[in-house]
């Protein structure tokens, strides 16, 4: 940095309140520090420090200069960090942990967009349960996490979140697709596709039908969101998913999403989070921005 030595001298003299103390901290002869201060004062035409019996004190001119010195040093450190980050974009890997429906849609779309601009960065998309996503982030096995109802933690930083709701996912050719929203009771006339009992979605959907006083027996049960989507696309069946689960299929007009008109499913929050102390800062943030762009396109 230009004049970096002089800036450090001024900063340290102000901190220590003495030439000798600054020299000791900087491992530089006090005479050298004093010489640089005197030369700068001569160049500026104003004293920067008051010489007192017990040390030095900044003059008004010195306070103005010190503010500039510290701002310059801070900005330079930021520049250095950005340059180091640029080097990390020449190689490396970003790991995103997510759930199945988001992995094949939003995460893969964002990863493909990212790789166009940063072809040397490897991206790993790992499908996990919500608990596994959380554990992978906290342990450092993943850089980003994308999922529903992720537990909050001071170890994680939320980059994006949105309340989403499950709705009826059906083929665009389905008889109910002509409706802008669907009463829950109408769904009972068609084969229902439920998540397996081990999945959080099962309880959300089953409880909603029960609270509405509707007794139903699903035609299909599966622990695979991909299977749920394929069944809905290939039949008159109705799956209950978020529109974010079907990002790709929605764009390709393979599936469509309709809200349930008269009965809201329980709160469902989609979050993008990262480790608070992340190891691949710039690369993970750039991928996160790409994910948020895709999410923004879906939330409109």
C-alpha positions in Angstrom: 0.0 0.0 0.0 1.3 3.5 -0.9 2.7 5.2 2.2 1.6 2.2 4.3 4.5 2.6 6.7 3.7 6.2 7.4 0.0 5.4 8.0 0.9 2.7 10.5 3.3 5.2 12.3 0.6 7.9 12.6 -2.0 5.3 13.8 0.3 3.8 16.4 1.5 7.1 17.8 -2.1 8.1 18.3 -2.9 4.8 20.0 0.2 4.9 22.3 0.3 8.6 22.9 4.1 8.5 22.5 6.8 8.2 19.9 8.7 5.7 22.0 5.7 3.5 22.7 4.8 3.4 19.0 8.3 2.5 18.1 8.3 -0.4 20.5 4.9 -1.7 19.2 6.2 -1.4 15.6 9.7 -2.7 16.3 11.1 0.4 14.8 13.5 2.9 16.3 11.7 5.8 17.9 13.9 8.3 16.0 12.6 6.9 12.7 9.0 7.2 13.8 9.6 10.8 15.0 11.3 11.7 11.7 8.3 10.6 9.6 5.9 12.4 11.9 7.9 15.6 11.7 8.3 15.4 7.9 4.5 14.9 7.5 3.8 17.9 9.8 6.1 20.0 7.7 4.4 18.9 4.5 0.9 19.6 5.9 2.0 22.8 7.5 0.2 22.0 10.8 1.2 20.2 13.9 -0.5 16.8 14.2 0.3 16.2 17.9 0.7 18.4 20.9 3.9 17.7 22.7 2.9 17.3 26.4 5.1 16.5 29.4 3.5 13.0 29.6 3.2 12.2 25.9 1.5 13.3 22.7 -2.1 14.4 22.1 -3.7 14.8 18.7 -4.4 18.3 17.5 -7.6 19.1 15.6 -5.6 18.7 12.4 -4.2 15.4 13.7 -7.8 14.1 14.5 -8.9 14.8 10.9 -5.8 13.1 9.5 -6.2 10.1 11.8 -9.8 9.6 10.6 -8.5 9.5 7.1 -5.6 7.2 8.0 -7.9 4.6 9.7 -10.4 4.8 6.9 -7.7 4.2 4.3 -6.2 1.3 6.2 -9.7 -0.3 6.7 -10.5 0.1 3.0 -7.1 -1.4 2.0 -7.7 -4.4 4.2 -11.1 -4.9 2.5 -9.3 -4.6 -0.9 -6.8 -7.2 0.2 -9.6 -9.5 1.3 -11.4 -9.1 -2.0 -8.2 -9.9 -3.9 -7.7 -13.0 -1.9 -11.3 -14.0 -2.5 -10.8 -13.6 -6.3 -8.0 -16.2 -6.0 -10.4 -18.7 -4.4 -12.8 -18.3 -7.4 -10.1 -19.9 -9.6 -10.7 -23.3 -7.8 -12.5 -24.8 -4.9 -15.9 -26.3 -4.1 -19.1 -25.1 -2.6 -21.4 -27.6 -0.9 -25.1 -27.0 -0.6 -27.3 -29.3 1.5 -31.0 -29.4 0.5 -34.1 -31.6 0.2 -35.0 -33.7 -2.8 -37.6 -31.4 -4.5 -35.4 -28.4 -4.2 -32.3 -30.3 -5.3 -33.7 -31.2 -8.6 -35.3 -27.8 -9.3 -34.0 -24.6 -7.6 -30.6 -25.8 -6.5 -29.7 -27.4 -9.8 -30.9 -24.4 -11.8 -28.9 -22.0 -9.7 -25.8 -24.3 -9.8 -26.0 -24.4 -13.6 -26.3 -20.6 -13.9 -23.4 -20.2 -11.4 -21.1 -22.5 -13.3 -21.4 -20.5 -16.5 -19.6 -17.6 -14.8 -17.4 -19.6 -12.5 -16.5 -22.8 -14.3 -13.6 -23.6 -12.0 -15.7 -23.8 -8.9 -17.1 -27.3 -8.2 -20.6 -27.5 -6.8 -21.8 -30.4 -4.7 -25.6 -30.7 -4.2 -26.3 -33.1 -1.3 -29.8 -34.4 -0.6 -30.5 -34.6 3.2 -33.3 -34.5 5.7 -33.9 -31.2 7.6 -32.0 -32.5 10.6 -29.1 -33.6 8.5 -28.9 -30.2 6.7 -28.6 -28.5 10.0 -26.0 -30.9 11.3 -24.0 -30.6 8.1 -23.9 -26.8 8.3 -23.0 -26.7 11.9 -20.2 -29.3 11.5 -18.8 -27.5 8.4 -19.6 -30.3 6.0 -21.8 -27.9 4.0 -21.5 -24.2 3.1 -25.2 -23.5 2.3 -28.5 -25.1 3.4 -31.8 -24.8 1.6 -34.8 -26.4 3.1 -38.2 -26.1 4.8 -38.6 -25.3 8.5 -34.8 -25.4 9.3 -34.3 -24.9 13.0 -32.8 -21.5 14.0 -29.3 -21.4 15.4 -26.8 -18.6 16.3 -24.3 -20.7 14.4 -26.2 -20.1 11.1 -26.9 -16.9 9.2 -30.3 -16.6 7.4 -29.8 -15.2 3.9 -33.3 -15.6 2.6 -36.6 -16.9 3.9 -40.2 -16.9 3.0 -43.4 -18.3 4.3 -44.6 -20.8 1.8 -47.7 -23.0 1.8 -48.4 -26.5 0.5 -50.9 -26.6 -2.3 -52.4 -28.9 -4.8 -49.9 -30.0 -7.4 -51.5 -31.4 -10.5 -51.1 -31.9 -14.2 -52.0 -28.8 -16.3 -54.5 -31.1 -18.0 -56.2 -32.0 -14.7 -59.9 -31.2 -14.5 -59.2 -28.9 -11.5 -56.5 -27.0 -13.3 -59.1 -24.6 -14.7 -59.7 -23.3 -11.1 -57.5 -20.5 -9.7 -57.8 -22.1 -6.2 -59.3 -25.4 -5.1 -61.6 -26.2 -2.2 -60.0 -29.0 -0.1 -63.2 -31.1 -0.4 -62.9 -31.2 -4.2 -59.6 -33.0 -3.8 -61.2 -36.0 -2.3 -62.8 -37.0 -5.6 -59.3 -37.7 -7.1 -56.5 -40.1 -6.2 -54.4 -38.5 -3.5 -50.7 -38.7 -3.3 -49.4 -38.4 0.2 -45.9 -38.1 1.6 -44.8 -41.1 3.7 -45.6 -41.0 7.4 -42.0 -40.5 8.2 -42.0 -37.2 6.4 -43.0 -33.9 8.0 -45.4 -33.2 5.1 -47.5 -36.2 5.8 -48.6 -34.8 9.2 -49.3 -31.4 7.8 -51.5 -32.7 5.0 -53.2 -35.5 7.0 -54.0 -33.1 9.9 -55.5 -30.5 7.6 -57.9 -33.0 6.1 -58.8 -34.3 9.5 -59.5 -30.8 10.9 -61.7 -30.1 7.8 -63.7 -33.2 8.8 -62.7 -35.0 5.6 -61.9 -38.7 5.9 -59.5 -39.7 3.1 -57.3 -42.7 2.2 -54.5 -41.8 -0.1 -54.0 -43.8 -3.3 -50.3 -43.4 -3.2 -47.7 -43.0 -0.4 -44.0 -42.4 -0.9 -41.0 -40.9 0.8 -39.8 -39.5 -2.5 -40.9 -36.0 -3.7 -39.7 -37.0 -7.2 -42.1 -39.9 -7.2 -44.9 -37.7 -6.0 -44.3 -35.3 -8.8 -44.1 -38.1 -11.4 -47.4 -39.6 -10.2 -49.1 -36.2 -10.3 -47.8 -35.5 -13.8 -48.9 -39.0 -15.2 -52.3 -39.3 -13.6 -55.4 -37.5 -12.2 -53.7 -37.7 -8.8 -53.1 -34.7 -6.6 -49.9 -34.2 -4.6 -49.5 -31.7 -1.9 -46.3 -29.8 -2.3 -44.8 -26.3 -2.3 -44.6 -24.5 -5.6 -40.8 -24.3 -4.9 -40.7 -28.1 -5.0 -41.9 -28.1 -8.6 -39.8 -25.1 -10.0 -38.5 -27.1 -13.0 -41.8 -28.8 -13.8 -43.7 -25.6 -13.5 -41.4 -23.8 -15.9 -41.7 -26.7 -18.4 -45.5 -26.8 -18.0 -45.3 -30.4 -16.7 -47.0 -29.6 -13.4 -49.0 -26.7 -12.0 -49.7 -25.4 -8.5 -53.1 -24.4 -7.0 -53.7 -22.9 -3.6 -56.2 -24.6 -1.3 -59.1 -22.1 -1.1 -60.8 -22.7 2.2 -58.2 -24.4 4.4 -54.6 -23.3 5.0 -51.9 -25.8 5.7 -49.7 -25.1 8.7 -46.8 -22.6 8.4 -44.1 -23.8 6.1 -40.9 -21.6 5.9 -38.4 -22.0 3.2 -34.9 -20.8 4.2 -31.5 -20.4 2.6 -28.9 -20.3 5.3 -25.1 -20.5 5.6 -22.6 -21.1 8.3 -21.8 -18.0 10.3 -18.1 -18.7 10.0 -17.9 -19.8 6.4 -14.7 -21.2 4.9 -15.4 -20.3 1.2 -16.8 -16.8 1.7 -17.1 -15.2 -1.7 -17.9 -18.4 -3.7 -20.6 -19.5 -1.3 -22.1 -16.0 -1.3 -22.2 -15.7 -5.1 -23.9 -19.1 -5.3 -26.3 -18.0 -2.6 -27.1 -14.9 -4.7 -27.8 -17.1 -7.7 -30.1 -19.3 -5.6 -32.0 -16.2 -4.4 -32.4 -15.0 -8.0 -34.1 -18.3 -8.8 -36.2 -18.2 -5.7 -37.2 -14.6 -6.5 -38.4 -15.7 -9.9 -40.6 -18.4 -8.3 -42.0 -16.2 -5.5 -43.4 -13.6 -7.9 
